[in-house]
Amino acid sequence: MKFISFELAGSSSWGAITETDQVVDLGKIMGGNLKAIIEAGKLNEARALADSAQSTVELAEVKLLCPIPDPRMILCIGVNYANRNAEYKDGSDVPKFPSLFMRVPQSLTTHMEPLWRPPESDQLDYEGEIVIVIGKRGRRIAEANAYDHIAGLTIMNEGTLRDWVRHAKFNVTQGKNFCNSGAIGPWIVSADEFGAEQYENMHITTKVNGELRQDDTTANMMFPIRYIIHYCSKFFELQPGDIIATGTPNGAGARFDPPKYLVPGDSIEIAVEGIGKLINGVIDEPT
């Protein structure tokens, strides 16, 4: 089932989307927000209510918000597809462990809202990624149990300012955290819609202005979803509502010759099998 956070007539709520693209306002029925519902372990209850309750509004009438309001943690895995590791052309071996960095919520906008190209750089780039939303607390989670800790999946455009990821020797934080440089959404598809086979061979594409730029499957991940959860839980206690972006395939704009960075007026569409599409435009950051 697809769960959303949304705004309507100046008020925020959360709910589920029906097969006819209508919204069941579960915030009116259960209270709280989607993050709180996941934390309380009530997503199954929400799904049952959505199946029985009447829809209240058309999906097209609401403004979609970040699916998880104010996430506690946004983790991002870098260079996680084998083809992308080769894309760097640096002769490096396949890494033994995942690269990891973090983003802040203010760096991500929502579905159908524009990414901002900041005045500090003209090297805004796209990165289509599949995102895990954690549903159950865990530390040192075994790979065999990792899927049990997933509440659902969503999509991220893990937008990056390429020159700013090289401002320091050992980190990429600056280039990953400009305001509204990336996006997340449009919704969370609950984990009951997926099985091991889907997690391990899920198709993702990115198009810019209709041109296919990224096209791969999770079968080519160097560190699959179950391992990412296992690895991150060694040092973090993962908690419900935490977000993990799992890496982007090859084909980012920086890897073309010459590079194809995003400019105002561009449209980016990231599609993930079983989840849907995240669509954003690009503008210069408002002053």
N, C-alpha and C positions, 0 to 999 in steps of 0.2 A: 504494500500500500504506500502511496505517496503522502508524506506529511509535510506541511508548510508552516512557516511563520509569515504573517501578513499584516498589512495595514488597510483599514477601510474606514472612510469618513473620519480620519484623524485618530482612530483608535487601533491599537495593535492587538492581535490575537493569534491563535494557531488552529490548525485543523487538518483535515484530510481531503484529498481530491477523489471524486467519484469517477467512474468510467466514462461519464458524460461531461467531464470537465466542469463539474460544479464543486463547491466547497462546503463541507460540513464544518461549521464553526464549533470545534471541540472546546475552545477556550470558554465559551458560554456554558458548556455542560460540565466540564471537569475543572475549570479554573487553571491558574498557573500559566506556564509557558512550556514549549516543547522540551527545552532543556530540563526543566523541573520534572516533567512527566517521565523522561528517560531516567533521570536520577532516582525517581521513586519506583522504577520498575513497572510502570503502568502502560507501556506501549501496547501490550496485548489487549489490555482493557480498552485503550483508545481505539484500536483497530476494530474491536467488536462493536463499540458504540457507533463508529463511523458506518459500519455495515447496516446498522438498524435505524440510525437517526436520519432525519430529513435534511437535505442540503438547504443552505440558506442564501447562497449567492453564486453567481457565475465566476469562474476562475478569472476571466478577462476583466472583471470589475475590481479585483483587489490588487494592491501593490505588494509584490513579494519582497520579503526581508531575508536577511541571512537566516538560514534554517535553524541554526543554534544561536540564540541570542547571547551575546557576551560569553563566548567560549572561554573556559579556563585555560586551555592550552591548544595551540595550533602548531603541530609538528609537521615538518616537510622533509621528505626523503629526496636526496639529490642523485642524479645520474644513475637511475635504477633500471634502465633498459639496456640490454647488451649492445644493441645497435647504437645507442647514444654514447656509450663508453667508447666505442670505436670511432664515433663521429668527432671526438676531440683530437684524433690523429696525433696523440702524444706518445704513442708506443707503450702506454701503461698496461699492466696486466689487469684482468678482471679483479675488482676490489674484494677483499675478504669480508669486509663489514660495510654496512650502509653509511653514506654521508648523511648528516642530519643538521638541520637548522630550524629556526622558529620564526613565525610571523605574529604580528599583533592584529587584533580584530579591525582596527582602523585602516589597515592596508588592503582590505577586501570590500568591494561593493557587491551588489546583488544582480540577479538576472535582469537583463534589459536596461540596466543602468550603465553609463559610460565609464570606461577606465580613464584615469587622468594621466596625461603625459606631463610631468613636472617641468618647470623652466630650467632645472639644473641639468637636464639630459634629454637628448633626442634619440636615445637607444632603448625605448620601451619595447619589450619583447613579450610574446605569448608563450605559455606552457600549459597544454591541456593535461589534466590529471584526474585520476579516480581518487576519491576521498573516503576514508573510513570514519564513521562516527562510532565512538566507543559506547557500549551499552551497559557494561558490567565492570565494576572495579576489579583490578587485578595487579599483582606484582609477581614477577618471574613466571609468567604464563607459559605453559608448555605449548609448543607448536600444535600438538594434537588437539589442544583445547582452545586455540586462538579464535576460531570462528564463533565460538559461544560468547565471545566478548564484544561482538559487533551488534550495534543497534540498527545500522543501516548504512547506505552509501549515498554520496552526492558527488558533485563535480566541482573542480576548481580550475580557473584560469590563473595559474600561479605566475602572474605578471612580474617581470624582472627588468630593472634598469641595468643593462649589461656593464656599462663603464663603472657603475657604483658597486658592483660586486667585487671589484678589484681595488677598492680604496684601501684595503688592509691586507695583511699577509695571510692570515689564518681564518678569515670568516667572510661570509657573503651577506651578513645581516642588513647592511645599509641598502644594498640594491634590491632587497626583498621586502622592504617595509615602507616605501613611499605611500602616502595616503591614496587610497582608491586605485592603486596600481594593479590590483588583481580583482578577482571576483569569485564568488561561491554560490552554488545553488543549482537549479531553481528550487529543489526540494530534496528531502531524504526519502529514499525507497527503503522500506523496512527489510531487515535481514531475512525474514521468512520468504521473501521473493527469490532468494539466491541459495544455491548449494555449492559444494566444493568445486564442481565442474565449472560453474559460472565464474566464481572467484578466480579460478586458475586459467581461464581462457576467455577473458572479456575484451571486446573490441572497443577501441577508442580512436576517434579521428578529430582533427582540428582543421577547420577551413578559415581562410582569411579572404574576405570579399569573394567567397565562392570557390576559391582555389584550395585544393587539398594540400595541406602542408605536413600533417602528422597522421600516421596510419599504422597502428600496431595493436598487439593484444597483450594481456597480462601474462600469457605464456612465455613472453620474452623478458619478463622481469628477472633481474639477477637475484633480487631478494623478494620473494612472493609475499602476498598479504599476510599469510599466517606467520612467516618469519619476521616481518616488520613488527607485528604486535608482540611476538615473543621477545625480540631484541629490545624494543623500546621499554618493555615492562621490566627489564633487568635493572634499569637505573631510575625510571619513573614509576610511581604508582599510577597506572592509568585509571581514570575515573569517568563515569558516565558523562557524555557530552563532549569529551575531548575529541579533537579532530586530528587526523593524520592524513596528509597528502602523500601519495605513494610514488611520485616521480613522473617525469614526462618522457614520451618517446622522442626519437630523433626527428628533426625537421623544424626546430625552432628557428626564428628569423636570423639569429646571429650566425647560424651555420651555413647560410647561403653566401655566395661570392658574386657580387657584393651583398652584404647583409640586407635583409628585408625587415627593418624595424617598423613598428606600428606608427601610423600618423593619424591626425584627426580626420574623421570621416570613414576610417576603416571599420569593418564589421567582423567579429570573430565568433565562430560557432564551434563549440566543442560538443561532440556527441559521444555518449557512452552506452553501449548495449545494455539494456535492462534498466537504465536510469532515465535517459532523455537527453535534452540539449540545454546547454548554458550559452546564452547569446549576449554579447556586449558590443557596444560601439567604442569609439575613442574620441576624446576631446582634450584640448589643452587645459591644464588645471585652472579652474576659476580663480581669479585674484580677489 
